[in-house]
């Protein structure tokens, strides 16, 4: 079991909402399908 999965397993089992913050491309393969992954940083702004 990966560390992100292990950390979210118990709260999820207790029906708490769990989200892992980070780069979705990095975390997605480590987490169960349907895991919430909000980005750790806001999207880059385009130059005017």
C-alpha positions in Angstrom: 0.0 0.0 0.0 1.4 3.4 -1.0 1.8 6.1 1.8 -1.0 8.3 0.3 -3.4 5.4 0.2 -2.5 4.3 3.7 -3.0 7.8 5.2 -6.4 8.1 3.6 -7.7 4.6 4.3 -8.8 5.0 7.9 -10.6 8.3 7.5 -12.3 7.0 4.4 -13.4 3.9 6.2 -15.0 6.1 8.8 -17.0 7.9 6.1 -14.9 11.1 6.2 -14.1 13.0 2.9 -10.5 12.6 2.1 -8.4 14.5 -0.5 -4.7 14.3 -1.3 -3.2 17.6 -2.5 -0.4 17.5 -5.0 0.3 17.0 -8.7 -2.5 14.8 -10.1 -0.2 13.1 -12.6 2.0 12.0 -9.8 -0.6 11.0 -7.2 -3.3 9.5 -9.4 -1.4 6.1 -10.0 -0.9 5.8 -6.2 -4.5 6.3 -5.1 -7.7 4.4 -5.5 -9.9 5.2 -8.5 -12.1 8.2 -7.8 -9.7 9.8 -5.3 -10.0 13.6 -5.0 -6.7 15.3 -5.9 -6.9 19.1 -5.8 -3.8 20.8 -7.2 -1.2 21.9 -4.7 -0.7 25.2 -6.5 -3.1 27.4 -8.5 -2.9 27.2 -12.3 -0.3 29.5 -13.9 -1.7 32.8 -15.1 -1.2 33.8 -18.7 0.8 36.9 -19.5 -1.4 39.8 -20.7 
